[in-house]
């Protein structure tokens, strides 16, 4: 009898097959004497669309909401049917006596496998492979320590509950918003509060009115120091006070009233989890969160040189400590080799109290290098720089503390207080790693704001001082900064900061979404034109801001989804019943739909560069596609007209002689009574060309002109003449009248299958362009 191994992706399946000696390669699987290895394509199964429960759900209408099937069904993803058929046939083979779940070791990976097994009708024995790296050693060790799949039933329940929550909330609120406001609007338990964070920031920026303030710096000949009007601020609010200080202090004497030297230590940063790595990659490498995750997944699956990517832990477990030597040895043939060798010979730091924390590792430990020897020649440029970032952090973690000495001087001149500070390193410790390697550390350095001079070290309390000159500067308070992907990831991770209730702050430890889904949430907001990238900044569009204004307030708050994530964690730990959670989600769906339907607001985005739709007279949103062409999309769903601006090269008419019109009478029969006149155009012949080269002023001339191409015709055209009695109102029809049936289905919710579909569509478009 054989065991069927179910992996999540073909690349992982093929590697497992190699390690398990499955040499017979077939379409969709590999087979050996003891094992058959097959794989999903990410997800093969998803929750069924509403039409699977009732024909009336095929068309979108407010009267059919809310949709609350008592039990949600699963169905095979259309693009994955062929591979699912392969897996199902293998599961049903008579020589297969058990299944080994080898999908990603996490919540979503558990869901992938369990739904496939459920739809394939498998109810036999199942075991679980749980590994954090794809090296041969880790795979062999994992297969020698397989777990009973029943131990992960709670994890599966949490994953299925998350999917159900996305369905009930996403499907219902999305349909309610879309039908009620006659616009393509989608909502989800994570994407909507994430979008709300950005729109709130934009509101703050628009409401901001900067104020001027002044700073004063005194030159004491051998050093400079800043004037502090208050204990902890250098800002002078009044210009007259600042100028008066400037005039009265030059040439005045005072003394050192305080001189304090303190030695401090700065511990190494912790190793990377996914969110922290995405932040640093965005700041240092200009990677988007999605690019970081995709590149990291390649380093994990294809090259096997880093551990499991989708982790929320920055710690390792005690059993990993014994493998650190081998992980350092794997770096020998890289630029990190000399330092790694010295660590193995001279020893390195293993912080048992801070870095090695068994209780702070749930599913997976921090992202660190594996024992796989690294061949840099196999890495592309993006893979290499991201891998270097991970290894640099790994070596910093194993290094001693950074020790520095800070000397703070306080001087007083005619009752005015001045301060300056000098920081000098005592032992570079972990901060020396980047310098030795010749790389840039992601950790900010401790710099001297005052550019203080070492002369401070020769002073003592009571020493006299004289101000040689004073420099006055006028500055203004900075406006709130827009989110970048790095700062947005931080905000999503620490969503509790935006909650006023003290109890809820503690409960929102999980933040918005999970490390594995945050990148996809950001990408989905961009694809739906709710947010656009402007350089490194993420800027909400008028459509995105309008969605947050109209969406139920409860759904826009991080409190709700944060509490749900906490409850999902409790389900995974076996501390909460999933059925109770689902019933609460259904109740919330009813409440949210009712709130949308009762609203009297009108969807009316204000686009600065909008066109007016030629059919419904509504605003058209300008969108720039991947190749730089301008698209204009009508925001009214009942119209949905879309046009595109295309630049075409056309030839400028030359200065040729005009054609002569020759009139000839055509002969007619002798007995005929009618005459026919035929007009023929003849062109004066030019002399024969003597050369292929033409003078610049004789060659053909071209110019570019912009033409409009219809991408999607208006739905109103097929309905005959259309008169919009509300077009003068500047908005859409009143909600009470927008009971139209929606045929063009917007994106709903934020499920993993939604992200998969969007990703596949994006890949197809990229392939066509290439």
C-alpha positions in Angstrom: 0.0 0.0 0.0 1.1 3.6 -0.7 0.7 6.9 1.0 -0.6 9.9 -1.0 1.3 13.2 -0.2 -0.7 16.3 -1.0 1.5 19.4 -1.5 0.2 23.0 -2.1 2.3 23.9 -5.2 3.9 21.9 -8.0 7.4 23.1 -7.2 7.1 21.8 -3.6 5.4 18.6 -4.8 8.3 17.9 -7.2 10.9 18.5 -4.5 9.0 16.2 -2.0 8.9 13.6 -4.8 12.6 13.8 -5.3 13.4 13.4 -1.6 10.9 10.5 -1.3 12.3 8.7 -4.4 9.2 9.1 -6.6 10.9 8.9 -9.9 7.9 8.0 -12.1 6.6 11.3 -13.4 2.9 11.6 -14.6 0.7 14.5 -15.4 -0.2 16.1 -12.1 1.8 13.8 -9.8 4.9 11.7 -9.2 5.0 8.1 -8.0 7.4 5.8 -6.2 7.4 2.5 -4.4 6.0 3.9 -1.2 4.6 7.3 -1.9 2.6 9.2 -4.5 3.1 12.9 -4.5 0.5 15.3 -6.0 -0.2 18.9 -5.5 -2.8 21.7 -5.6 -2.2 24.9 -7.6 -2.5 27.1 -4.6 -6.2 26.6 -4.0 -8.2 24.0 -6.0 -11.4 24.6 -4.1 -13.3 27.7 -3.0 -16.6 28.6 -1.4 -19.5 28.4 -3.9 -20.9 31.6 -5.4 -24.4 32.6 -4.3 -26.1 31.2 -7.4 -25.2 27.7 -6.1 -27.9 28.2 -3.4 -30.7 29.8 -5.4 -31.3 30.9 -9.0 -32.5 34.2 -7.8 -29.0 35.0 -6.6 -27.6 34.9 -10.1 -28.7 38.6 -10.5 -27.9 41.2 -7.9 -30.9 42.8 -6.2 -31.5 44.4 -2.8 -34.7 42.4 -2.3 -32.7 39.2 -2.0 -30.4 40.4 0.7 -29.1 39.3 3.1 -28.0 35.9 1.7 -27.5 33.6 4.7 -27.2 30.0 3.6 -27.2 27.8 6.8 -24.1 25.9 5.5 -21.7 27.2 3.0 -20.8 24.9 0.1 -17.5 24.4 -1.6 -16.8 24.0 -5.3 -13.8 23.4 -7.6 -12.2 26.5 -9.1 -12.9 26.5 -12.8 -9.3 26.9 -13.8 -8.2 24.1 -11.5 -10.7 21.4 -12.5 -8.2 19.3 -14.4 -5.7 19.1 -11.5 -8.5 18.5 -9.0 -9.6 15.5 -11.1 -6.1 14.1 -10.9 -6.0 14.5 -7.1 -9.4 12.9 -6.7 -8.5 9.9 -8.8 -5.4 9.4 -6.8 -7.2 9.7 -3.4 -9.7 7.0 -4.6 -7.1 4.6 -5.7 -7.4 1.2 -3.9 -3.7 1.0 -3.2 -3.7 4.3 -1.3 -4.3 3.7 2.4 -3.6 7.2 3.9 -3.1 10.8 3.0 -0.2 13.0 4.2 -1.1 16.7 4.3 2.0 18.5 3.1 0.5 21.9 2.2 1.9 25.0 3.8 2.1 24.6 7.5 -0.4 27.3 8.5 -4.1 28.2 8.6 -4.6 28.7 4.9 -2.5 25.6 4.0 -4.7 23.5 6.3 -7.8 24.8 4.5 -6.4 24.0 1.0 -5.9 20.4 1.9 -9.0 19.8 3.9 -11.4 21.2 1.3 -9.7 19.1 -1.4 -10.1 16.0 0.7 -13.7 16.9 1.5 -14.8 17.4 -2.1 -12.9 14.3 -3.2 -14.9 12.3 -0.6 -11.9 11.1 1.4 -12.6 10.0 5.0 -9.7 7.7 5.7 -6.5 8.1 7.7 -4.6 11.4 7.5 -1.3 12.6 8.8 0.3 16.1 8.9 3.8 17.1 7.7 4.8 20.3 9.6 8.1 21.8 8.5 9.6 25.3 8.4 12.0 24.9 5.5 12.2 23.0 2.2 15.7 21.6 2.6 16.2 17.9 2.2 17.2 17.5 5.8 14.1 19.3 7.0 11.8 17.2 4.7 13.3 13.9 5.9 13.1 14.9 9.5 9.5 16.0 9.0 8.5 12.7 7.4 10.1 10.8 10.3 7.9 12.9 12.7 4.5 13.0 11.1 1.6 14.2 13.3 -1.9 12.9 13.4 -4.0 15.3 11.3 -6.7 15.4 14.0 -4.3 17.6 16.0 -4.9 20.3 13.5 -8.7 20.1 13.4 -9.0 23.4 15.4 -6.6 25.1 12.9 -8.9 24.0 10.1 -11.9 25.2 11.9 -10.4 28.6 12.3 -9.5 28.7 8.6 -12.9 27.7 7.5 -14.5 30.2 9.9 -12.3 33.0 8.4 -13.5 32.0 4.9 -17.1 31.9 6.0 -16.8 35.4 7.6 -15.4 36.8 4.4 -18.2 35.2 2.4 -21.1 36.4 4.6 -19.8 39.9 5.1 -18.1 40.4 1.7 -20.9 39.0 -0.4 -23.7 40.7 1.4 -22.2 44.2 2.0 -20.7 44.3 -1.5 -24.1 43.5 -3.1 -25.8 46.0 -0.9 -23.5 48.8 -1.6 -23.4 48.0 -5.4 -27.1 47.8 -5.8 -28.0 50.7 -3.5 -25.6 53.2 -5.0 -25.5 51.9 -8.6 -21.7 51.7 -8.5 -19.0 49.0 -8.4 -18.3 49.0 -4.7 -16.8 46.1 -2.7 -16.3 45.8 1.0 -14.5 43.3 3.2 -13.7 42.8 6.9 -10.0 43.7 6.3 -9.9 45.8 3.1 -12.5 48.3 4.3 -10.9 49.3 7.6 -7.5 49.3 5.9 -8.8 51.7 3.3 -10.3 53.8 6.1 -6.9 54.3 7.6 -5.7 55.9 4.4 -8.7 58.1 3.9 -8.5 59.3 7.5 -4.9 60.3 6.9 -5.9 62.1 3.7 -8.6 64.0 5.7 -5.9 65.0 8.2 -3.6 66.3 5.5 -6.4 68.4 3.9 -7.4 69.8 7.3 -3.8 70.6 8.2 -2.8 74.2 8.4 0.9 74.6 9.1 2.4 77.0 11.7 5.7 78.7 11.7 8.1 78.3 14.6 11.7 79.4 15.2 14.8 77.7 16.6 17.9 79.3 18.0 21.4 77.8 18.0 24.3 79.4 19.9 27.9 79.0 18.8 30.2 78.8 21.9 33.3 78.8 19.6 34.3 75.1 20.3 30.8 73.7 20.1 27.2 74.6 19.4 24.1 74.2 21.5 20.3 74.7 21.0 18.2 77.0 23.0 15.4 75.3 24.9 12.5 77.6 25.8 10.9 74.6 27.6 12.3 71.5 29.2 12.0 69.2 26.1 11.4 71.5 23.1 13.5 73.8 20.9 10.5 75.5 19.3 9.9 79.2 19.9 6.3 80.0 18.9 6.6 83.8 18.8 8.8 85.5 16.2 9.3 88.7 18.3 10.6 86.6 21.2 12.9 84.7 18.9 14.4 87.9 17.4 14.8 89.5 20.8 16.7 86.4 22.1 18.9 86.6 19.0 19.8 90.2 19.6 20.4 90.1 23.4 22.4 86.8 23.6 25.4 87.6 21.2 28.5 88.2 23.3 26.9 87.3 26.6 28.6 84.9 29.0 27.3 82.0 31.1 28.4 78.7 32.5 28.1 75.0 32.3 25.3 74.1 34.8 25.2 70.3 34.1 27.5 67.8 32.4 26.5 64.2 32.6 28.0 61.1 30.9 26.0 57.9 30.8 27.0 54.6 29.2 24.2 52.7 27.5 23.7 49.5 25.5 21.5 48.8 22.5 20.5 45.2 22.0 20.5 43.6 18.6 17.2 43.8 16.7 15.1 40.7 16.6 15.0 38.4 13.5 12.5 39.1 10.8 8.9 38.1 10.7 7.1 38.7 7.4 5.7 42.1 8.2 9.0 43.5 9.5 10.8 42.2 6.4 8.2 43.8 4.1 8.7 47.1 5.9 12.4 47.1 5.5 12.3 45.9 1.9 9.9 48.7 1.1 12.1 51.4 2.8 15.5 50.1 1.6 14.8 48.3 -1.7 11.6 49.9 -2.9 9.8 46.5 -2.9 6.1 46.5 -2.6 4.7 44.2 0.1 3.5 41.8 -2.6 6.9 41.8 -4.4 8.7 41.0 -1.1 6.3 38.1 -0.4 6.6 36.6 -3.9 10.5 36.9 -3.9 10.6 35.4 -0.4 8.4 32.5 -1.5 10.9 31.8 -4.3 13.8 31.8 -1.8 11.9 29.4 0.3 10.4 27.0 -2.3 12.8 27.1 -5.2 16.2 27.9 -3.6 15.4 26.5 -0.1 17.8 29.0 1.5 15.3 30.7 3.9 12.7 29.4 6.3 8.9 29.6 6.0 7.9 33.1 4.9 4.4 33.6 6.2 5.3 33.8 9.9 4.3 36.3 12.5 7.1 35.4 14.9 10.5 37.0 15.4 11.8 34.3 17.7 13.2 30.8 17.4 12.6 27.7 19.5 15.2 26.0 21.6 15.5 23.0 19.1 16.7 25.4 16.4 19.8 26.5 18.5 21.7 23.3 17.7 21.3 24.0 13.9 22.8 27.5 14.0 26.4 26.3 13.2 25.2 24.6 10.0 23.2 27.7 9.0 26.4 29.8 9.4 28.4 27.2 7.5 26.0 27.4 4.6 27.2 31.1 4.1 30.8 30.2 3.5 30.9 30.8 -0.2 29.1 34.2 0.1 30.2 37.7 1.1 29.1 36.9 4.6 31.4 33.9 4.8 34.4 35.4 6.6 32.2 36.8 9.4 30.2 33.5 9.6 33.5 31.5 9.9 34.8 33.8 12.7 31.5 33.3 14.5 31.8 29.5 14.3 35.4 29.6 15.5 35.2 32.3 18.2 31.6 31.8 19.3 28.4 33.9 18.8 25.6 35.2 20.9 22.6 33.1 21.6 20.2 35.2 23.6 18.2 32.6 25.6 16.1 35.3 27.3 15.3 37.3 24.3 15.7 35.5 20.9 15.0 31.9 22.0 11.4 31.9 23.1 9.5 28.7 22.7 6.2 30.3 24.0 6.4 33.1 21.4 6.5 30.8 18.5 3.1 29.4 17.4 3.1 27.8 13.9 6.5 29.0 12.6 9.7 30.7 14.0 11.4 33.8 12.6 12.7 34.0 9.0 16.3 32.9 9.1 18.7 31.2 6.6 18.5 27.4 6.3 21.3 24.9 6.3 21.2 24.7 2.5 24.5 25.9 0.9 24.0 29.1 -1.1 24.9 29.4 -4.7 24.6 33.1 -5.4 24.8 32.5 -9.2 21.3 30.9 -9.2 19.7 34.0 -7.6 18.3 36.9 -9.7 18.9 40.5 -8.6 15.8 40.8 -6.5 16.2 37.5 -4.8 19.8 38.3 -3.9 19.2 41.7 -2.3 16.3 40.4 -0.2 18.3 37.3 0.9 21.2 39.6 1.9 18.8 41.6 4.0 17.7 38.4 5.9 21.2 37.2 6.4 22.5 40.5 7.6 19.7 40.6 10.2 20.5 37.0 11.2 24.1 37.9 11.8 23.2 41.0 13.7 21.0 38.9 16.0 23.9 36.7 16.8 26.2 39.6 17.6 27.0 41.4 20.9 25.3 44.5 22.2 26.2 47.9 20.8 27.6 50.0 23.6 27.9 53.7 23.5 28.6 56.7 25.8 26.4 59.8 25.8 27.6 63.1 27.3 24.8 65.7 27.8 25.8 69.3 28.5 23.4 72.0 29.8 24.6 75.6 29.8 22.8 78.7 31.1 23.3 82.2 29.7 21.3 85.1 31.3 18.6 82.7 32.3 18.4 81.0 28.9 19.0 77.3 28.8 21.1 75.6 26.1 21.6 71.8 25.5 23.8 69.7 23.4 24.7 66.0 23.3 27.7 63.9 22.2 27.4 60.2 21.5 30.5 58.1 21.1 30.6 54.3 20.5 32.4 52.2 23.0 31.9 48.8 21.4 30.3 48.6 18.0 28.9 45.1 18.5 26.0 44.2 16.2 26.2 47.6 14.5 29.6 46.6 13.0 28.2 43.7 11.0 26.9 45.8 8.2 30.2 47.8 8.0 32.3 44.6 7.9 30.1 43.1 5.1 29.9 46.4 3.2 26.2 46.5 3.4 23.6 48.9 4.8 21.8 47.9 8.0 18.1 48.4 8.1 18.4 49.7 11.6 18.7 53.5 11.9 22.0 54.7 13.4 22.3 57.0 16.4 23.3 60.3 15.1 24.1 63.6 16.9 21.4 66.1 16.2 23.7 68.9 17.3 26.9 67.7 15.5 28.5 68.0 18.9 32.2 68.4 19.3 34.4 66.1 21.5 35.5 69.3 23.2 32.6 68.7 25.5 34.6 66.0 27.2 37.2 68.5 28.4 34.6 70.7 30.2 33.3 70.5 33.7 30.4 72.0 35.7 30.9 75.7 36.4 33.2 76.4 33.5 32.5 79.8 31.9 31.1 80.0 28.4 30.7 82.9 25.9 28.3 83.0 23.0 30.2 84.1 19.8 27.2 84.1 17.5 23.6 83.0 17.2 21.8 81.4 14.3 18.0 81.9 14.1 16.0 79.6 11.8 12.3 79.8 10.8 10.7 76.4 10.2 7.1 75.2 9.8 5.3 72.2 11.3 5.2 69.4 8.8 1.9 68.0 7.4 1.0 64.5 8.3 2.8 62.0 6.1 0.8 59.8 3.7 1.1 56.1 4.2 3.8 54.2 2.4 3.5 50.4 2.2 6.0 50.2 5.1 4.1 52.5 7.4 0.7 51.0 6.3 1.9 47.5 7.2 2.9 48.9 10.6 -0.5 50.5 11.0 -2.3 47.2 10.0 -0.1 45.2 12.4 -0.7 47.6 15.3 -4.3 48.6 14.6 -5.0 48.9 18.3 -3.3 52.3 18.3 -6.4 53.7 16.5 -8.9 52.5 19.1 -9.7 54.6 22.1 -11.2 51.9 24.3 -8.4 50.7 26.6 -9.8 47.1 26.8 -10.1 46.9 23.0 -6.5 48.1 22.6 -5.3 45.1 24.4 -7.6 42.7 22.4 -6.4 44.1 19.1 -3.0 42.4 19.3 -3.5 40.6 16.0 -4.1 43.8 14.0 -5.8 43.9 10.6 -5.5 40.7 8.7 -2.5 38.4 9.0 1.1 38.7 7.8 0.2 36.4 4.9 -2.8 38.4 3.6 -1.8 42.0 4.2 0.2 42.3 0.9 -2.8 40.9 -1.1 -5.2 43.4 0.7 -3.0 46.3 -0.4 -2.8 45.0 -4.0 -6.5 44.5 -4.1 -7.2 48.0 -3.0 -5.0 49.3 -5.9 -6.6 47.0 -8.5 -10.0 48.1 -7.5 -8.9 51.8 -8.0 -9.6 52.7 -4.4 -5.9 53.5 -3.9 -3.1 54.5 -6.2 0.7 54.6 -5.9 2.3 58.0 -6.2 6.0 57.2 -5.9 6.3 55.4 -2.6 3.1 56.9 -1.2 -0.3 55.2 -1.2 -3.0 57.8 -2.0 -6.8 57.0 -1.7 -8.7 57.9 -4.9 -12.0 59.9 -4.8 -13.7 56.6 -5.3 -12.0 55.0 -2.4 -12.8 58.0 -0.1 -16.4 57.8 -1.2 -16.6 54.1 -0.4 -15.4 54.7 3.1 -17.9 57.5 3.5 -20.8 55.3 2.5 -19.8 52.0 4.0 -21.2 51.1 7.4 -19.1 52.8 10.1 -18.7 49.6 12.1 -17.1 47.9 9.1 -14.6 50.8 8.7 -13.3 50.5 12.2 -10.3 48.2 13.0 -12.1 47.2 16.2 -14.5 44.8 14.5 -12.0 42.9 12.3 -9.4 43.0 15.1 -11.8 41.2 17.4 -12.7 38.7 14.7 -9.0 37.9 14.2 -8.6 37.4 17.9 -11.6 35.0 18.0 -10.2 33.1 15.0 -7.0 32.7 17.0 -9.1 31.4 19.9 -10.8 28.9 17.6 -7.4 27.7 16.4 -6.4 27.2 20.0 -9.6 25.3 20.8 -10.8 28.0 23.1 -13.9 29.0 21.2 -16.6 27.3 19.2 -16.6 28.1 15.5 -20.4 27.7 15.2 -21.0 30.5 17.7 -18.5 32.7 15.8 -20.3 32.0 12.5 -23.7 32.9 14.0 -22.3 36.2 15.2 -21.0 36.9 11.7 -24.4 36.3 10.2 -26.0 38.6 12.7 -23.4 41.3 11.7 -24.1 40.7 8.0 -27.9 41.4 8.6 -27.1 44.6 10.6 -24.6 45.9 8.0 -26.9 45.3 5.0 -29.8 47.0 6.8 -27.6 50.0 7.6 -26.6 50.3 3.9 -30.2 50.0 2.6 -31.5 52.6 5.1 -28.9 55.2 4.0 -30.1 58.3 2.1 -26.7 59.2 0.9 -25.7 59.5 -2.8 -22.5 58.1 -4.3 -20.9 61.2 -5.9 -17.1 61.0 -6.2 -15.3 64.2 -7.2 -12.6 63.5 -9.7 -10.2 66.4 -10.5 -9.5 65.1 -14.0 -12.8 63.5 -14.8 -14.7 63.4 -18.1 -18.5 63.4 -18.4 -19.9 60.1 -19.6 -21.5 60.7 -23.0 -24.4 58.3 -22.2 -25.4 58.9 -18.5 -23.7 62.2 -18.0 -22.1 60.9 -14.8 -18.4 61.4 -14.0 -15.8 59.1 -15.5 -12.7 58.1 -13.5 -9.3 58.4 -15.2 -7.2 55.2 -14.8 -3.7 54.7 -16.2 -3.0 51.1 -17.3 0.3 49.2 -17.0 1.5 50.5 -20.4 0.7 54.1 -19.7 -2.6 54.5 -21.6 -5.4 56.6 -20.2 -8.7 54.8 -19.5 -11.9 56.6 -18.5 -14.5 54.5 -16.6 -18.0 55.6 -16.0 -18.8 55.1 -12.3 -22.4 54.3 -12.9 -22.8 50.6 -12.9 -26.0 50.7 -14.9 -24.0 52.4 -17.7 -20.4 50.9 -17.2 -19.1 52.7 -20.3 -15.3 52.6 -20.7 -13.1 54.3 -23.3 -9.4 54.5 -23.8 -7.1 57.1 -25.3 -4.8 55.7 -27.9 -2.0 57.7 -29.6 -1.7 56.8 -33.3 1.0 57.9 -35.8 -0.4 59.5 -38.9 1.3 60.8 -41.9 1.2 64.6 -42.5 -0.1 65.3 -46.1 2.8 66.3 -48.3 3.0 69.2 -50.8 2.4 67.1 -53.9 0.7 68.7 -56.9 -3.0 68.3 -56.8 -4.6 65.5 -58.8 -6.1 66.5 -62.2 -9.6 65.7 -62.9 -10.1 64.5 -66.5 -13.6 64.3 -67.9 -14.1 61.7 -70.6 -17.3 60.9 -72.5 -18.0 57.2 -72.7 -19.2 56.0 -76.1 -22.8 54.9 -76.2 -24.8 52.9 -78.8 -25.8 54.8 -81.9 -29.5 54.5 -81.1 -29.0 55.6 -77.5 -30.4 58.8 -76.2 -28.3 59.1 -73.0 -24.7 60.1 -72.4 -22.6 59.0 -69.4 -19.8 61.1 -68.0 -17.0 59.3 -66.2 -14.6 61.2 -63.9 -11.1 59.8 -63.5 -8.3 61.1 -61.2 -4.8 61.1 -62.6 -1.7 62.1 -60.8 1.3 63.9 -62.3 4.2 61.4 -62.5 7.3 62.3 -60.5 10.8 61.7 -61.9 12.3 58.4 -61.0 14.1 58.1 -57.6 17.9 58.1 -57.9 18.6 57.1 -54.3 16.9 55.6 -51.3 18.0 58.6 -49.3 15.6 61.6 -49.2 16.5 65.1 -48.1 14.9 65.9 -44.7 12.4 68.2 -46.2 11.3 65.7 -48.9 10.7 62.6 -46.8 7.3 61.6 -45.4 6.4 63.5 -42.2 4.4 61.9 -39.3 2.6 63.3 -36.3 0.8 61.7 -33.3 -2.9 62.2 -32.7 -5.1 61.0 -29.9 -8.1 58.9 -30.8 -10.8 57.4 -28.5 -11.4 53.7 -28.6 -14.4 52.1 -26.8 -13.3 49.4 -24.5 -16.7 48.6 -23.0 -19.9 50.0 -24.6 -22.6 51.5 -22.4 -25.3 49.2 -21.2 -27.7 52.1 -21.9 -27.2 51.8 -25.6 -29.0 48.4 -25.8 -31.9 49.8 -23.8 -32.8 52.5 -26.3 -33.1 56.2 -25.7 -32.3 57.0 -22.1 -33.2 60.1 -20.2 -31.7 60.6 -16.7 -34.2 62.7 -14.8 -31.6 63.0 -12.0 -28.6 64.1 -14.0 -28.9 67.7 -12.7 -28.5 66.6 -9.1 -24.8 65.9 -9.5 -25.1 62.4 -8.2 -26.7 59.0 -8.6 -30.4 58.1 -8.3 -31.8 58.2 -4.7 -31.2 54.9 -2.9 -34.9 54.1 -2.7 -35.1 54.0 -6.5 -31.9 52.0 -7.2 -33.5 48.6 -7.2 -31.9 47.7 -10.5 -30.5 44.3 -11.3 -26.8 44.2 -11.5 -25.3 42.1 -14.2 -21.6 43.2 -14.0 -20.3 41.5 -10.9 -17.8 43.5 -8.8 -15.2 41.9 -6.6 -16.5 40.8 -3.3 -14.9 40.4 0.1 -11.3 39.5 0.5 -11.0 35.7 0.4 -7.9 33.9 -0.7 -9.6 32.6 -3.8 -10.4 36.2 -4.8 -6.8 37.1 -4.5 -5.9 34.0 -6.5 -8.3 34.9 -9.3 -6.9 38.4 -9.5 -3.4 37.2 -9.5 -4.1 34.7 -12.4 -5.8 37.4 -14.4 -2.9 39.7 -13.9 -0.5 37.1 -15.1 -2.5 36.5 -18.2 -2.5 40.2 -19.0 1.2 40.4 -18.5 1.8 37.3 -20.7 -0.3 38.9 -23.5 1.6 42.1 -23.4 4.9 40.2 -23.6 
